Every structure is written in C-alpha cells, then in structure tokens.
C-alpha cells in the first residue's frame, strides 16, 4: 500500500509561516528552513522584549521624576522616601505624567511632602 502523506496540511503550514516572514531580508523571507528559524527566534525576542518594555518604561519614569524633583530641590530617592513616610500612595507612572504634563500639580505634591 502506498504511503499516505497529507501534503495539503504541510503545504498550508509552510505557507502560513512564509506569509508571516514577509518583509524579512533575503533568504529569511523565502527559504523554508531559514524563514522558520527566523520566525521562531522572532517569537523569542517578542516574549523577552515584552518584559524589557516594562523595565524601560519604569527607568524612564524614574528619570522624569528625578529631573522634576531636582528642580524643586530634592533628589529622587529623598522624594520617594518622603512620599512613603507621609503615606502618599502614588505610582511612578502617574508621578512622571504629572511631572511632565502638569508641573503645578507635581509642585503641590512636593510641597506637601517637604
């Protein structure tokens, strides 16, 4: 009895992955093994960088808060320590947004902490 191979499904799988590699450079776009490896590696990078994005944004918020706090005569660490001591629960994302877009509100928070 002849061997039965599901060419329809295997071709569809290859076609699906090759469609996902459109826009890649050279053989990474159209050579099956290279394209498959590149696509899989891209998924790894995507997973890693979803975590790194959070890390990068936190660093950005800290830099913005520090810059605004130093204009008010405080360092970042002293400001955050004073906020914690006063029991003011405000996260870094909101604090950085206030520092950039609403400096008067940020000044009011710093004045309450001082």
NORRAKA-V968772 format. One record per helix or strand of 3 or more residues. SS is the DSSP state (a for helix, b for strand). FROM is the first residue (numbers start at 1). TO is the last residue. Records with the same first field share a line. If there is no record, write none. Layout:
BEGIN
SS = FROM-TO, FROM-TO
END
This chain:
BEGIN
a = 7-20, 27-30, 32-71, 76-86, 92-101, 103-113
END
